């Protein structure tokens, strides 16, 4: 591979000419292929190429290439057999691997974006097709023994389209509107780029509970082995399975660099960008228009990286949030504990009231609206530096600048907005970041 790149520089020059802003979003992201079992060995070998590019000193191009390879190799099937039928996913990926190894990088990239057979994904799906897709998704979960996900796929509210009345305007108000308000982000500490142990995140071990006791295991292999199947696709059509099919050393290197803010500016811009999905809240506003909850699906790699500190720092997070009596974030069974505590307290107060209505307890519920998208990043960074300094570099990787939000429907970008405020609901660390941003409010609650 190294000899091929050094001998023929045309692919490297073409790769260098592709701008990061042209890498995403991939308009056919919802339809990319999973990893065919019959191609795993070939895919593993192909993904050594980004490692070779990195070894040659082109780290930014290596990062870019591995993302582009996901699109080139896993694009929806556009190849047909001599009989005129679409190839199987296995046959299609094998054909692309051969083309990739023969140096047809630009041709693969062009086909993944502009092949005429991909026009079939631009047709608006009917209501019946939407129901069938929902059933198939539930079936996939059930076959993987993910029964909770299967149940949710069948009974949970569906997604709202951006074309529905008011939805696009509401999402722009949440993201574009907040971007213009200019929440000032604190400057990082001067020594954050130095070899200072207080800022360095080292991927190490995490405690795993067993039936009897617990044991320490290596964090990243554990995370990679326990990634859920059939989760949402990122802005490049990337899923967890794509990374499970890559060389483990390469994935480990990507994670280590992201956690310590050592990925390129172009890659960081994509890291801060994601696909926006709007979940139906099943209620309407004062104008009779549907309300939706924004869920952001970022790069699959970002979601993998986020799971590392969730696992490795779980005890520290639990101690931090429980000290503020916030039991819904990182505290095992925290919601159940809160519910039963309140229930028992109410029962005790009712008994003490002894029939006197004036002494009966009055429960109060406070409903926060858009607390993720409105979370102040300035306090997120300040509280991270104070409470979880090893995560500060990664917080700047995720939220230290502006990204984009895209909505994709029928093979087109149906929604686009700047995003430089709030935190993401849908990110593994989303709830943790929201909690860190509001620590001052939690403290005021006493």
C-alpha positions as CSV (number, residue, x, y, z in Angstrom):
1,X,0.0,0.0,0.0
2,X,2.8,2.4,0.9
3,X,4.6,1.7,-2.3
4,X,1.4,2.3,-4.3
5,X,0.8,5.7,-2.7
6,X,4.5,6.7,-3.1
7,X,4.6,5.5,-6.7
8,X,1.3,7.1,-7.9
9,X,0.6,10.4,-6.1
10,X,-2.6,11.1,-8.1
11,X,-4.9,9.6,-5.5
12,X,-3.2,11.5,-2.7
13,X,-3.4,14.7,-4.7
14,X,-7.1,14.1,-5.4
15,X,-7.7,13.3,-1.7
16,X,-6.0,16.5,-0.7
17,X,-8.2,18.5,-3.2
18,X,-11.4,17.3,-1.6
19,X,-12.5,19.9,1.1
20,X,-13.9,18.7,4.4
21,X,-17.0,20.8,3.7
22,X,-17.6,18.6,0.7
23,X,-17.4,15.3,2.7
24,X,-20.7,15.7,4.5
25,X,-23.6,15.5,4.5
26,X,-24.0,12.5,2.3
27,X,-27.6,12.8,1.0
28,X,-28.0,9.0,0.8
29,X,-26.8,8.6,4.4
30,X,-30.1,6.9,5.6
31,X,-29.6,4.1,3.0
32,X,-25.9,3.2,3.3
33,X,-25.1,-0.5,3.7
34,X,-24.2,-2.4,6.8
35,X,-21.1,-4.6,6.8
36,X,-21.6,-7.7,4.7
37,X,-20.2,-10.7,6.6
38,X,-18.5,-12.0,3.4
39,X,-16.5,-8.8,3.1
40,X,-15.0,-8.4,6.5
41,X,-11.5,-9.5,5.7
42,X,-11.3,-7.4,2.6
43,X,-12.7,-4.3,4.5
44,X,-10.2,-4.8,7.3
45,X,-7.3,-4.8,4.8
46,X,-8.7,-1.8,2.9
47,X,-8.9,0.3,6.0
48,X,-5.2,-0.1,6.6
49,X,-4.8,2.5,3.8
50,X,-5.7,5.5,6.1
51,X,-3.0,4.2,8.5
52,X,-0.5,4.2,5.7
53,X,-1.5,7.7,4.7
54,X,-1.0,8.8,8.3
55,X,2.4,7.1,8.5
56,X,3.5,9.1,5.4
57,X,2.8,12.3,7.5
58,X,-0.6,13.2,6.1
59,X,-2.8,12.9,9.2
60,X,-5.6,15.2,8.1
61,X,-5.9,13.3,4.8
62,X,-5.9,10.0,6.6
63,X,-8.8,11.1,8.8
64,X,-10.6,12.4,5.8
65,X,-10.0,9.2,3.8
66,X,-11.4,6.9,6.4
67,X,-14.7,8.9,6.4
68,X,-14.8,9.0,2.6
69,X,-14.2,5.3,2.4
70,X,-17.4,4.7,4.4
71,X,-19.3,6.5,1.7
72,X,-17.4,5.0,-1.2
73,X,-17.7,1.4,0.1
74,X,-21.0,1.4,1.8
75,X,-23.1,3.7,-0.5
76,X,-26.5,2.2,-1.5
77,X,-26.3,-0.5,-4.1
78,X,-26.1,1.0,-7.6
79,X,-24.4,-1.9,-9.5
80,X,-26.5,-4.2,-11.6
81,X,-25.6,-7.8,-12.8
82,X,-25.5,-8.9,-16.4
83,X,-29.2,-9.9,-16.0
84,X,-30.1,-6.4,-15.0
85,X,-30.8,-7.1,-11.3
86,X,-29.2,-5.1,-8.5
87,X,-26.2,-6.9,-7.0
88,X,-26.4,-8.2,-3.4
89,X,-24.8,-6.0,-0.8
90,X,-21.9,-8.5,-0.5
91,X,-21.3,-8.5,-4.3
92,X,-21.5,-4.7,-4.4
93,X,-19.0,-4.1,-1.6
94,X,-16.6,-6.8,-3.0
95,X,-16.7,-5.0,-6.4
96,X,-16.0,-1.7,-4.7
97,X,-13.1,-3.1,-2.7
98,X,-11.5,-4.3,-5.9
99,X,-11.9,-0.9,-7.5
100,X,-10.6,0.8,-4.4
101,X,-7.5,-1.4,-4.3
102,X,-7.0,-0.7,-8.0
103,X,-6.8,3.0,-7.2
104,X,-10.3,4.1,-8.5
105,X,-10.9,6.4,-5.6
106,X,-12.3,9.4,-7.5
107,X,-14.5,7.2,-9.6
108,X,-15.9,5.4,-6.5
109,X,-16.5,8.8,-4.9
110,X,-18.3,10.1,-8.0
111,X,-20.5,7.0,-8.3
112,X,-21.5,7.2,-4.6
113,X,-22.8,10.7,-5.2
114,X,-24.0,10.8,-8.7
115,X,-24.8,7.4,-10.1
116,X,-28.1,7.5,-11.9
117,X,-29.4,4.4,-10.1
118,X,-29.4,6.4,-6.8
119,X,-32.2,8.5,-8.1
120,X,-34.6,5.9,-6.7
121,X,-34.0,7.3,-3.2
122,X,-35.3,10.7,-4.2
123,X,-38.9,9.4,-4.4
124,X,-41.0,10.5,-1.4
125,X,-42.0,7.5,0.6
126,X,-45.7,6.7,1.0
127,X,-47.4,6.3,4.4
128,X,-47.7,2.6,3.8
129,X,-44.0,2.4,3.1
130,X,-43.2,4.3,6.3
131,X,-45.3,1.8,8.3
132,X,-43.5,-1.1,6.7
133,X,-40.1,0.5,7.4
134,X,-41.2,0.9,11.1
135,X,-42.2,-2.8,11.3
136,X,-38.9,-3.9,9.6
137,X,-36.9,-1.8,12.1
138,X,-38.7,-3.4,15.0
139,X,-38.1,-6.8,13.5
140,X,-34.4,-6.2,13.2
141,X,-34.2,-5.2,16.8
142,X,-36.2,-8.3,17.9
143,X,-34.0,-10.6,16.0
144,X,-31.0,-9.2,17.9
145,X,-32.8,-9.7,21.2
146,X,-33.1,-6.0,21.6
147,X,-36.7,-6.3,22.7
148,X,-36.9,-2.9,24.4
149,X,-35.8,-1.2,21.2
150,X,-38.2,-3.3,19.2
151,X,-41.1,-2.2,21.4
152,X,-40.1,1.4,21.2
153,X,-39.8,1.2,17.4
154,X,-43.4,0.0,17.2
155,X,-45.1,2.2,19.8
156,X,-43.0,5.4,20.1
157,X,-44.0,8.6,18.3
158,X,-42.7,8.9,14.8
159,X,-40.5,11.5,13.2
160,X,-41.8,14.8,11.9
161,X,-40.9,15.9,8.4
162,X,-39.3,19.4,7.9
163,X,-42.0,20.1,5.4
164,X,-44.8,19.9,8.1
165,X,-46.2,23.3,9.1
166,X,-44.0,25.2,11.5
167,X,-41.3,22.5,12.0
168,X,-38.6,24.1,9.9
169,X,-39.2,27.5,11.5
170,X,-39.1,26.1,15.0
171,X,-35.8,24.2,14.3
172,X,-34.2,27.3,12.8
173,X,-35.3,29.3,15.9
174,X,-33.7,26.7,18.2
175,X,-30.4,26.4,16.3
176,X,-29.9,29.4,14.0
177,X,-31.6,31.7,16.5
178,X,-29.4,30.6,19.3
179,X,-26.3,30.8,17.1
180,X,-26.9,34.5,16.7
181,X,-27.2,35.1,20.5
182,X,-23.5,34.7,20.9
183,X,-23.0,32.8,24.2
184,X,-19.4,33.6,24.9
185,X,-17.2,30.6,25.2
186,X,-14.4,30.8,27.8
187,X,-10.9,30.7,26.4
188,X,-9.2,27.4,27.1
189,X,-6.4,27.4,29.8
190,X,-3.0,28.3,28.3
191,X,-1.5,25.0,29.3
192,X,-4.3,22.9,27.9
193,X,-2.1,21.9,24.9
194,X,0.9,21.1,27.1
195,X,1.7,17.6,28.4
196,X,-0.1,18.4,31.6
197,X,-1.7,15.3,33.2
198,X,-4.7,17.2,34.6
199,X,-6.0,17.8,31.0
200,X,-4.9,14.5,29.5
201,X,-7.5,11.8,28.9
202,X,-5.9,8.3,28.8
203,X,-8.1,5.5,27.7
204,X,-7.6,2.9,30.4
205,X,-9.9,0.5,32.3
206,X,-13.4,0.6,33.5
207,X,-15.2,-1.4,36.2
208,X,-17.8,-3.9,35.0
209,X,-20.3,-5.5,37.3
210,X,-20.6,-9.3,37.3
211,X,-23.3,-11.5,38.9
212,X,-20.9,-11.8,41.9
213,X,-18.7,-8.8,42.3
214,X,-17.0,-6.8,39.6
215,X,-13.8,-6.7,37.5
216,X,-11.7,-4.2,35.6
217,X,-11.6,-4.4,31.8
218,X,-10.0,-2.3,29.1
219,X,-12.5,0.4,28.3
220,X,-12.3,0.7,24.5
221,X,-12.5,-3.0,23.6
222,X,-15.4,-3.3,26.1
223,X,-17.2,-0.4,24.5
224,X,-16.6,-1.7,21.0
225,X,-17.9,-5.2,21.9
226,X,-21.1,-3.8,23.5
227,X,-22.2,-1.3,20.9
228,X,-25.9,-1.7,20.1
229,X,-26.8,-2.8,16.6
230,X,-29.0,-1.0,14.1
231,X,-28.6,2.5,15.6
232,X,-29.0,5.7,13.7
233,X,-26.7,6.6,10.8
234,X,-24.4,9.6,11.0
235,X,-24.1,12.4,8.5
236,X,-21.9,10.2,6.2
237,X,-24.1,7.1,6.6
238,X,-21.7,5.8,9.2
239,X,-22.7,3.3,11.8
240,X,-21.0,1.5,14.7
241,X,-20.6,-1.7,12.6
242,X,-18.4,0.2,10.1
243,X,-15.9,0.9,12.9
244,X,-16.1,-2.6,14.3
245,X,-14.9,-3.7,10.9
246,X,-11.8,-1.4,10.9
247,X,-8.4,-2.3,12.4
248,X,-8.6,-1.8,16.2
249,X,-5.4,0.1,16.3
250,X,-6.8,2.7,13.9
251,X,-10.0,3.1,15.9
252,X,-8.0,3.4,19.1
253,X,-5.8,6.1,17.6
254,X,-8.8,8.1,16.4
255,X,-10.5,7.9,19.8
256,X,-7.3,8.9,21.7
257,X,-6.7,11.9,19.5
258,X,-10.3,13.1,19.6
259,X,-10.5,12.9,23.4
260,X,-7.3,15.0,23.6
261,X,-8.3,17.6,20.9
262,X,-5.6,16.4,18.4
263,X,-7.7,16.1,15.3
264,X,-7.5,18.6,12.4
265,X,-9.7,21.7,12.1
266,X,-11.6,20.2,9.2
267,X,-12.3,17.0,11.1
268,X,-13.4,19.0,14.1
269,X,-15.9,21.0,12.0
270,X,-17.5,17.7,10.9
271,X,-17.3,16.4,14.5
272,X,-19.5,19.3,15.6
273,X,-22.0,18.7,12.9
274,X,-24.8,16.1,12.7
275,X,-28.1,14.9,11.3
276,X,-31.2,16.4,12.9
277,X,-34.2,14.3,13.5
278,X,-37.4,15.8,14.9
279,X,-39.4,13.5,17.2
280,X,-43.1,14.1,17.4
281,X,-44.0,15.3,21.0
282,X,-47.6,14.4,20.2
283,X,-48.9,17.8,21.2
284,X,-49.6,21.1,19.4
285,X,-48.6,24.7,20.1
286,X,-50.9,27.7,20.4
287,X,-51.1,28.0,16.7
288,X,-52.3,24.4,16.3
289,X,-49.0,23.2,14.8
290,X,-47.1,20.1,15.9
291,X,-44.3,20.3,18.4
292,X,-41.1,18.3,17.9
293,X,-38.1,17.4,20.0
294,X,-34.8,17.7,18.2
295,X,-32.5,14.7,18.3
296,X,-29.0,15.1,16.9
297,X,-27.1,12.1,15.4
298,X,-23.5,12.8,15.0
299,X,-20.7,10.8,13.5
300,X,-20.7,7.2,14.7
301,X,-17.1,7.7,15.8
302,X,-18.2,10.7,18.0
303,X,-20.8,8.4,19.6
304,X,-18.2,5.7,20.2
305,X,-15.7,8.2,21.7
306,X,-18.4,9.6,24.0
307,X,-19.1,6.2,25.4
308,X,-15.5,5.9,26.6
309,X,-15.7,8.6,29.3
310,X,-19.2,7.5,30.1
311,X,-17.9,4.1,31.1
312,X,-14.5,5.1,32.5
313,X,-15.7,8.1,34.6
314,X,-19.1,6.8,35.6
315,X,-18.3,6.7,39.3
316,X,-17.0,10.2,39.3
317,X,-20.0,11.5,37.4
318,X,-22.4,9.6,39.8
319,X,-20.7,11.2,42.8
320,X,-20.8,14.7,41.3
321,X,-24.4,14.7,40.2
322,X,-25.8,12.9,43.2
323,X,-24.1,15.6,45.4
324,X,-26.5,18.0,43.7
325,X,-29.4,15.6,44.1
326,X,-29.6,15.2,40.4
327,X,-30.3,11.5,40.1
328,X,-31.3,11.2,36.5
329,X,-27.7,11.6,35.1
330,X,-25.1,8.9,35.4
331,X,-26.6,7.6,38.7
332,X,-27.5,3.9,38.4
333,X,-31.2,3.5,39.1
334,X,-31.3,7.1,40.1
335,X,-34.8,7.8,38.7
336,X,-36.2,4.8,40.5
337,X,-34.6,5.9,43.7
338,X,-36.0,9.4,43.4
339,X,-39.5,8.2,42.5
340,X,-39.7,5.8,45.5
341,X,-38.2,8.4,47.9
342,X,-40.8,10.9,46.9
343,X,-43.6,8.3,47.1
344,X,-42.6,7.2,50.6
345,X,-42.2,10.9,51.7
346,X,-45.7,11.7,50.5
347,X,-47.2,8.7,52.3
348,X,-45.4,9.7,55.5
349,X,-46.7,13.3,55.2
350,X,-50.3,12.1,54.5
351,X,-50.1,10.0,57.7
352,X,-48.8,12.9,59.7
353,X,-51.5,15.2,58.3
354,X,-54.0,12.9,59.9
355,X,-56.9,14.1,57.8
356,X,-56.1,17.8,57.9
357,X,-56.2,18.9,54.2
358,X,-54.1,22.0,54.9
359,X,-51.2,19.8,55.9
360,X,-51.4,17.5,52.9
361,X,-48.4,17.5,50.5
362,X,-48.7,19.3,47.1
363,X,-46.4,17.8,44.5
364,X,-44.8,20.3,42.1
365,X,-43.5,19.3,38.6
366,X,-41.2,21.6,36.7
367,X,-41.0,21.0,33.0
368,X,-37.9,22.4,31.2
369,X,-38.3,23.3,27.5
370,X,-35.4,22.6,25.2
371,X,-32.9,22.4,28.1
372,X,-30.3,20.7,25.8
373,X,-30.4,23.2,23.0
374,X,-30.5,26.2,25.4
375,X,-27.7,24.9,27.7
376,X,-25.0,27.6,28.0
377,X,-21.7,26.4,26.7
378,X,-19.7,29.0,28.7
379,X,-20.7,27.4,32.1
380,X,-20.3,23.9,30.5
381,X,-16.6,24.6,29.9
382,X,-16.1,26.4,33.3
383,X,-17.7,23.5,35.2
384,X,-15.9,20.9,33.2
385,X,-12.5,22.5,34.0
386,X,-13.5,22.6,37.7
387,X,-15.1,19.2,38.1
388,X,-13.9,16.9,35.3
389,X,-10.7,18.5,33.9
390,X,-9.7,15.4,32.0
391,X,-12.7,16.0,29.7
392,X,-12.1,19.7,29.0
393,X,-10.1,19.0,25.8
394,X,-12.9,16.8,24.5
395,X,-15.5,19.4,25.4
396,X,-13.6,21.9,23.1
397,X,-13.5,19.2,20.4
398,X,-17.3,18.8,20.6
399,X,-18.5,22.3,21.5
400,X,-15.6,24.7,21.1
401,X,-16.9,26.2,17.8
402,X,-19.5,26.1,15.2
403,X,-20.9,23.1,13.3
404,X,-23.9,22.4,11.1
405,X,-27.2,20.7,11.5
406,X,-28.6,18.9,8.5
407,X,-32.0,17.3,7.8
408,X,-32.1,14.8,5.0
409,X,-35.2,13.7,3.3
410,X,-35.7,11.9,-0.1
411,X,-32.0,12.2,-1.1
412,X,-31.9,15.9,-0.5
413,X,-30.8,18.3,2.3
414,X,-34.2,19.5,3.5
415,X,-32.9,21.5,6.5
416,X,-29.6,23.2,7.2
417,X,-28.7,25.5,10.1
418,X,-25.6,26.7,12.0
419,X,-25.1,25.3,15.5
420,X,-22.8,26.9,18.0
421,X,-25.0,26.9,21.1
422,X,-26.4,24.3,23.5
423,X,-25.5,20.6,23.7
424,X,-26.8,17.6,21.8
425,X,-29.6,15.4,22.9
426,X,-28.7,12.1,21.3
427,X,-25.0,12.2,22.1
428,X,-23.7,9.7,24.7
429,X,-22.4,12.5,26.8
430,X,-25.4,14.8,26.1
431,X,-27.1,14.4,29.5
432,X,-23.7,14.7,31.3
433,X,-22.9,18.0,29.4
434,X,-26.4,19.3,30.1
435,X,-25.9,18.6,33.8
436,X,-22.5,20.3,33.8
437,X,-23.9,23.4,32.1
438,X,-26.6,23.7,34.8
439,X,-24.6,22.9,37.9
440,X,-25.1,26.5,39.2
441,X,-28.9,26.1,38.9
442,X,-28.8,22.8,40.6
443,X,-26.8,24.3,43.4
444,X,-29.3,27.1,43.8
445,X,-32.1,24.6,44.2
446,X,-30.3,23.5,47.4
